[in-house]
């Protein structure tokens, strides 16, 4: 082995050593999201159990009560999101994630031991509130511990963890009763709490709280369990950036500080990224795939899918997971812009095709008909499944990645909670108005509306979505503050050790372009 080869091997090992602790920390964080996904999938196996089909079940619900089972948790999520940012900013990202495990554990135990209908609803509300409370800490945590070249791919694993949680409930529900599944689910919050004790708090939050030695140790842990001396340069740059934006007027009253803090939410640096995230959430829910997932069995049946509607639904869930995996695999190569433009336009075209199919076969609503002799029944299932894949390939993942990137440090936790909250409100509305839209515009008309939203959304996102893949948090927030402009190309950063850091070298020697490798 020559010297060049040896140097290259050493560099690759160094890069892997730096990436490994960040990957492990994100995986631990994803345990919490796995549990949240379980709470979203649990109603699917709960509803059959309380509908009167199980003679051994004491709790029986009427149709009206059952109609709320799958939505009451979504209504409660925004309430948790509202408080999520304030709690996260006060006690830290890691500790917030640990605390959220307690209500999740209480909810699963309540499901298992429930004897009355109100206990089921209470447990569902707790899972919704808990899901909201975890939004700010998990989103800010991954943004503040990962390097730019890893941030996109590791952020996109969040949606994959949620989808895995949902699928786990479908699988467990085929073998066990819903009560047993609830008890099995207790394992996840317990494991999550324990594992979170082994990962560090984010250096960004620690510096804002003047816990400087802990911040150094956190960076050293995240850079491959190295020494604090080897990351001193990176720590100094991160410290400068954070302190540069803090208000040094210590004589202000506490009330005045809070009022000044509230004013930050009226600035361009909050309003513009919040508009972008809100638009992304709107498109991700109103492009059709959110209500389609809820009413999948009924849709596949009325569209005469060539295979069982239940198998069709499982197939749809499987391709959603594949879409998440493909997003994680390709986001570092293609970037967020390309992936999401493909996702939006592709899913839009799919819904236009299915709408046209439904119109040609006179399928105007979700009522079953006897017109079962038509050919080309594979058309709707094929394009609906492709639409699900494309949606989770980009559009369903994008807003959750953006939340952790586009807001600056002082408001990141609170803004993350507010942004996630509006996302769940959109999801609730999209599901709630689906049947009303069909009554008003017919099933083909609704599909055409969804297709149009996808295509128009593609044009909108082309103009307002910058490419953030590989860019530093500082560059991204400066872009939304209007002080610089991001290029719409993916940056593939060269990785070096913590002692020698090319990310410290500013463009045009401008101090304000200096950024730590966070």
Secondary structure, DSSP 8 states (H G I E B T S, - for coil): --HHHHHHHHHHHHHHHHHHHHHHHHHHHHHHHHHHHHHHHHHHHHHHHTTT--TT-S----HHHHHHHTTHHHHHHHHHHHHHHHHHHHH-HHHHHHHHHHHHHHHHHHHHH--SHHHHHHHHHHHHHHHHHHHHHHHHHHHHHS-HHHHHHHHTHHHHHHHHHHHHHHHHHTTS-HHHHHHHHHHHHHHHHHHHTTS---HHHHHHTT-HHHHHHHHHHHTTS--TGGGHHHHHHHHHHHHHTS---TTS-HHHHHHHHHHGGGSHHHHHHHHHHHHHHHHHHHTSHHHHHHTHHHHHHHTT-SS-HHHHHHHHHHHHHHHHHHHHHHHHHHHHHHHHHHHHHHHHHHHHHHHHHHHHTT--SSS--S----S-THHHHHHHHHHHHHIIIIIHHHHHHHHHHHS-HHHHHHHHHHHHHHHHHHHHHHHHTHHHHHHHHHHHHHHHHHHHHHHHHHHHHHHH----TT--HHHHHHHHTTSS---SS--------SSS-GGGS-GGG-GGG-----
